[in-house]
Structure formats: structure tokens, C-alpha cells
Amino acid sequence: MSSTIAEVKRLKLNLTESEPPSSDHTSIPSSVPDAKETKIHPSNAGDENASLFFIGTATTILEWEGIRILTDPNFLHAGDHVHLGPGVQGTRQTNPAIDLHELPRIDAILLSHYHADHFDQEVEAKLRRSLPIITTPHAHSCLTSKGDDSFTEVTALDHFESLILDFSNRITGGKKPSIKVTGMPGKHVPPGPLSIANNILGAVPPINGWMIELGYADSTNFESGYRIYISGDTLMVDELKEIPERYKDLKIDLMLIHLGGTTIPGPKMPLLMVTMDAVQGVQLMQLINPDLTIPIHYDDYDVFLSPLEDFKKKVEEAGLSDKVVYLDRKDQYKFKVKR
């Protein structure tokens, strides 16, 4: 579907092989590592020209037309710890599919929120300061207020604000491959007194989901060829109901859903759930009605109390098994972006 982009922010990027993503790169791999297993649409496969590589937690690499987008970079290993708020610590249970120094060229990062299991201490220390990052207003403030160590190419998007990523050295038939990113609503803390207290204390940061549209653009119009909704670390809250209203009659091809039933302060004292469990995950599938869903963010830290098996069971009970593809770390999903 074509849309006018005159009023949408635009960020012009040049694809270059010369700049490594992080300071610990001695050389830049030319491509994403070979996948352990490649999966395709269960009923509508053919002519795949894009891929999603699952690294772990909410970290993925989206690749299309030579463009690579990295989501929520977390490259810690089993046994490493992250600080998640006052008195709250998480311990990683798994290893990522690849290490930070094994990343190929990355053109931009989508950061759903400023939490260490999505932007860990190693990433923060080593990531190239000029790498473009699209994130929340809160994370923008954090990343750009580090003095000489600040990140320099950070763009903030609030809920339902959009940005067009123009890749000026990729021209195809008069139109260039472009990616439209729109901030989606979500809440990490359930509404009520706890949410009010969190707003005052700032213990748990605000989050974005994302609507990512892969397509082609000229100076005035953007033509979407594939639409991906990433839930971010949200709970099933009323604000999400606006998404199917805004995208009514528009196909959402893929949903990446953050699950795990994350609890704080931790597994020994699960007082508060701050990401979707299996039940809420199925509810979101029914609300958004994507063509296909891939669960991520489900077992990498010890604060996750709703394992993937719970989600699989609820999906089967809801009769939605043919609408889900499951990826393990180092698996990839291939799909087709229409022209």
C-alpha cells in the first residue's frame, strides 16, 4: 500500500562496509553466519528475499536488499548479570547465537527501551558511537547525555510517530529500498498504583513496540511490501487496541512477540509480571491477527517464569498452531517482501 511521506521524518543512510559495529571488531564479517536451521512460511513460501536471524533474548538481525537492522542488542553469556532496576538483577541462562565481535555490518539499531537485557553493559561500552539508533525519548536522553562518550546518531520516536530510513546508495527502478519505522504503544508496568509509583520513581523505563514496513520510496510516496510488528516488553494493556484500529484493512505479515512472563524482583519473589506470559501472548495474537507470529524473549534470563512450552500449549488450545513459527537461537526465518 502506498502512503504519502511528506510529513514523516526521514533519515538518510549510506550503506558502507568500512565501519565496524563495535570497537572489538578486528575485521568485519561479510555476512550473517550460516543459520542452524532455516524456516519459511508454513503455507505461503516461495521467492524469499529477506530474512530474520535470531540471536537470543529480543536480539535479531533483519536483512533485506543488503540492509541490516539489529534489534535490542544483548550479547551477554550464561552466568552474566544485568541490572534491571532498584534491587532487581537478572542472570543470563543461555549464550547468544553469535558474539558482538561476530556481527557483520549493521546499518541501524532499533532499541525498544533502555534496559540492560536489551542494551547490555558490553554493548554500551563497545558499540560504535556513530551507529544510528532509533529508540524511545527516554532512551534517547540516556544515550545522548554521556558527555564525550555519548551516542551521536540517536533518533527518538514516541508512540505512533514514524521515521523513513532512506538508503541513498540503493536505487532500484527509480525508487530506493526504504524502511518505515513507527513507534507502537506498550507498557512494561501494569496500570494502577504501581504504574503511578513507577512514573515517579522511574524504576522501569518506558517502552516502544515497533511497526516496521519494508518497501520502496521516492521523494513523496512510500510503498509497503511487508509489515512486521514487534511487541516490545509490553503487557496486554488497553493501549494496544489502537494498533488494529490504525492498521485496519492493512495486512500485518509478521509479529515478533516478547514473552517470558518476566517477573520482578525475581523468580524467588515474583511480585510483579512486566512482560507477557503465554495467556497474554495468545490474546495479543488474537488482537493483532498477524499472518504469522514468531515468539522471542522467552527463556534467556532467570526472571522469565513463563517458558516457551506454556505458549506452545496455549497456541494449540486456541487452534493457532499453523500461525506460529518457532525459532531457536541461530535459526533464521526467510520471507518475501513484495514490490
C-alpha positions in Angstrom: 0.0 0.0 0.0 1.3 3.5 -0.9 1.3 6.3 1.6 2.4 10.0 1.4 5.5 10.7 3.4 5.8 14.4 3.2 5.1 14.8 6.9 7.2 11.9 8.1 10.7 12.2 9.5 13.4 10.9 7.1 16.8 9.7 8.0 19.3 9.3 5.1 21.8 6.5 5.5 24.6 5.2 3.3 25.5 1.6 3.3 29.2 1.1 3.8 31.4 -1.9 4.7 34.1 0.3 6.2 32.8 0.9 9.7 32.6 -2.0 12.2 29.6 -2.1 14.6 31.8 -2.2 17.7 35.2 -1.4 19.0 36.2 -5.0 19.5 36.0 -5.9 15.8 39.3 -6.8 14.3 37.6 -7.4 10.9 34.0 -7.2 9.8 32.3 -10.4 8.7 30.8 -10.1 5.2 27.5 -11.7 6.2 25.4 -13.1 8.9 26.7 -16.5 10.0 25.1 -19.6 8.5 21.9 -20.4 10.3 21.5 -23.6 12.3 18.1 -24.1 10.6 16.2 -22.0 8.1 12.4 -21.8 8.3 9.8 -20.4 5.9 6.2 -19.7 5.8 4.3 -22.9 6.5 1.7 -22.4 3.7 2.9 -19.4 1.6 6.5 -20.0 0.8 8.4 -19.0 -2.4 10.7 -16.3 -3.7 12.0 -15.3 -0.3 14.2 -12.2 -0.5 14.5 -11.2 3.2 15.5 -12.9 6.5 15.3 -12.6 10.2 18.2 -14.1 12.2 17.5 -14.9 15.9 20.5 -14.2 18.2 18.7 -14.6 21.5 16.5 -12.6 24.0 15.0 -9.9 21.8 18.1 -9.6 19.6 17.6 -10.2 15.9 19.1 -9.2 12.6 16.6 -8.2 9.9 18.2 -8.3 6.4 16.7 -7.2 3.1 18.1 -5.5 0.0 21.6 -5.5 1.5 20.3 -3.6 4.6 20.7 -4.9 8.1 18.8 -3.8 11.1 19.7 -5.0 14.6 17.1 -5.1 17.3 17.7 -4.8 21.1 21.4 -5.8 21.2 22.2 -8.2 24.1 25.3 -10.3 23.8 26.0 -11.4 27.4 26.7 -15.1 28.1 25.3 -17.6 30.6 26.2 -16.5 34.1 26.5 -12.8 33.3 24.3 -10.4 35.3 22.2 -7.4 34.3 20.8 -4.6 36.5 17.0 -4.3 35.8 16.0 -1.7 38.4 16.5 -0.9 42.1 17.3 -4.2 43.8 16.5 -6.2 40.7 19.1 -8.3 38.9 18.8 -10.9 36.2 21.2 -13.7 35.4 21.6 -14.9 31.8 20.8 -18.6 31.3 21.9 -19.0 27.7 24.6 -18.0 25.2 23.8 -15.8 22.2 23.9 -17.3 18.8 26.9 -15.1 17.9 29.1 -12.7 19.8 29.3 -9.0 19.5 32.6 -9.1 17.5 31.0 -11.5 15.0 28.4 -9.1 13.9 28.5 -8.1 10.2 28.0 -4.5 9.1 24.9 -3.1 10.8 23.1 -0.1 9.3 20.8 0.8 12.2 19.6 -0.4 15.6 16.0 -0.5 16.9 16.1 -0.2 20.7 12.7 -0.8 22.4 13.8 0.6 25.7 16.8 1.3 27.9 17.1 -1.9 29.9 20.3 -3.9 30.3 18.7 -7.1 28.9 18.1 -5.2 25.7 21.2 -3.0 25.7 23.7 -4.6 27.9 26.8 -3.1 29.5 29.2 -4.7 27.0 27.2 -3.3 24.1 27.0 0.1 25.7 30.8 0.2 26.2 31.8 -1.1 22.8 29.2 -0.1 20.3 30.3 2.4 17.7 29.1 5.9 18.9 28.0 6.9 15.3 25.8 3.9 14.7 22.2 5.1 14.0 19.9 4.1 16.9 16.1 4.5 16.8 14.5 4.4 20.2 12.3 5.9 22.9 12.5 9.5 24.0 13.7 8.2 27.4 16.5 6.1 25.9 17.4 8.9 23.6 18.0 11.1 26.7 20.1 8.4 28.4 22.3 7.6 25.3 23.0 11.2 24.4 23.8 12.6 27.9 27.2 10.8 28.4 29.4 13.7 27.6 32.2 12.8 25.2 31.0 9.2 25.4 27.5 10.0 24.1 26.0 8.2 21.1 25.8 10.7 18.3 23.1 9.4 15.9 20.1 8.7 18.1 16.6 9.4 16.9 13.6 9.3 19.3 10.2 8.1 18.3 7.2 8.3 20.5 4.1 6.1 20.1 2.7 6.4 16.5 5.5 8.7 15.4 7.1 7.5 12.1 10.5 7.6 10.5 11.6 6.7 7.0 15.1 5.2 6.7 16.3 6.1 3.2 19.3 4.2 1.9 20.5 6.6 -0.7 23.0 4.3 -2.4 20.5 1.6 -3.1 18.4 2.6 -6.1 16.1 0.1 -7.9 14.0 1.2 -10.8 13.7 4.9 -9.8 12.7 4.0 -6.2 15.0 3.2 -3.4 14.6 0.5 -0.8 13.4 2.2 2.4 12.2 1.1 5.8 9.4 2.9 7.6 9.6 2.6 11.4 6.6 3.6 13.6 6.7 3.6 17.4 3.9 1.4 18.8 2.4 1.7 22.3 3.1 -0.6 25.2 3.5 -0.7 29.0 6.1 -2.6 31.0 4.2 -2.0 34.2 0.5 -2.7 34.7 -1.8 0.2 35.1 -2.8 1.3 38.6 -0.9 2.4 41.7 2.3 0.6 40.7 2.4 2.4 37.4 1.9 5.7 39.1 4.7 4.9 41.6 6.9 3.8 38.7 6.3 7.1 36.9 7.5 8.9 39.9 10.5 6.7 40.7 11.5 5.8 37.2 12.4 2.3 38.2 11.2 0.6 35.0 11.8 2.5 31.8 9.1 3.3 29.2 9.0 1.1 26.1 8.1 1.1 22.5 6.9 -1.6 20.2 7.6 -1.1 16.5 5.8 -1.4 13.2 8.5 -2.0 10.6 7.5 -1.7 7.0 9.9 -2.8 4.3 9.2 -1.2 0.9 10.3 1.3 -1.8 10.1 5.1 -1.7 10.7 8.2 -3.9 10.6 11.8 -2.7 6.8 11.8 -2.0 5.5 8.2 -1.6 6.3 5.0 0.3 5.1 1.7 -0.9 5.0 -1.0 1.8 5.8 -4.6 0.7 6.0 -6.3 4.1 4.8 -5.3 7.6 6.4 -6.5 10.8 5.0 -5.7 14.3 7.4 -6.1 17.2 5.6 -6.0 20.5 8.4 -4.9 22.8 8.3 -5.7 26.5 4.7 -4.8 27.0 1.8 -6.4 28.9 -1.7 -6.8 27.5 -2.9 -3.3 28.0 -5.7 -1.3 26.5 -3.4 1.0 24.6 -2.6 -2.0 22.3 -6.2 -2.0 21.0 -5.4 1.1 18.9 -3.0 -0.8 16.8 -5.6 -2.9 14.8 -7.7 0.2 14.6 -4.9 2.2 13.0 -3.9 -0.7 10.7 -7.5 -1.7 9.8 -7.6 -3.4 6.4 -3.8 -3.4 6.3 -2.1 -6.8 6.5 0.4 -7.4 9.3 2.6 -10.1 7.8 4.7 -11.0 10.9 4.6 -10.4 14.6 7.6 -10.8 16.9 6.2 -11.1 20.3 8.2 -10.6 23.5 7.1 -13.3 26.0 8.7 -14.9 29.1 6.3 -13.7 31.8 9.2 -11.6 33.2 8.8 -11.1 37.0 10.3 -8.7 39.4 12.1 -8.5 41.7 12.9 -12.1 40.7 12.0 -15.8 40.5 12.2 -16.3 44.3 9.8 -13.4 44.9 7.6 -13.0 41.7 5.6 -10.0 42.9 5.0 -8.3 39.6 4.9 -9.5 36.0 6.2 -7.0 33.4 6.1 -8.9 30.1 3.5 -11.1 28.6 3.1 -14.7 29.7 1.6 -17.5 27.5 -2.0 -16.4 28.1 -1.4 -12.8 27.2 0.7 -13.8 24.2 -2.3 -15.7 22.6 -4.5 -12.7 23.5 -2.2 -10.4 21.5 -2.2 -12.8 18.6 -6.0 -12.7 18.5 -6.0 -8.9 18.8 -3.4 -8.1 16.2 -4.2 -11.0 13.9 -0.9 -11.2 12.1 -0.4 -13.6 9.3 2.4 -15.3 11.3 3.9 -15.0 14.8 7.4 -15.7 16.0 8.0 -15.7 19.8 11.2 -14.2 21.1 12.4 -13.1 24.5 11.3 -16.2 26.3 14.0 -18.1 28.2 17.3 -16.3 28.3 17.2 -14.9 31.8 16.2 -16.3 35.2 13.5 -13.7 35.6 11.4 -15.4 32.9 8.8 -17.6 34.6 6.5 -18.4 31.6 8.5 -20.9 29.4 8.0 -21.3 25.7 6.3 -24.6 26.2 3.5 -22.8 28.0 3.0 -20.6 25.0 3.0 -23.6 22.6 0.3 -25.3 24.7 -1.9 -22.2 24.7 -1.4 -21.7 21.0 -2.5 -25.3 20.4 -5.6 -24.9 22.6 -6.5 -21.7 20.7 -6.2 -23.5 17.3 -3.5 -21.2 16.2 -0.6 -23.6 15.7 -0.5 -23.0 11.9 0.1 -19.3 12.6 3.3 -19.7 14.6 6.9 -20.4 13.6 9.3 -21.2 16.4 13.0 -20.2 16.2 15.9 -21.3 18.4 19.0 -19.2 18.7 20.9 -19.2 15.4 17.8 -20.1 13.4 16.5 -17.8 10.7 13.2 -17.2 9.1 13.0 -16.3 5.4 10.2 -14.3 3.8 9.2 -12.3 0.8 8.9 -8.6 0.5 6.6 -7.6 -2.3 7.3 -4.9 -4.9 
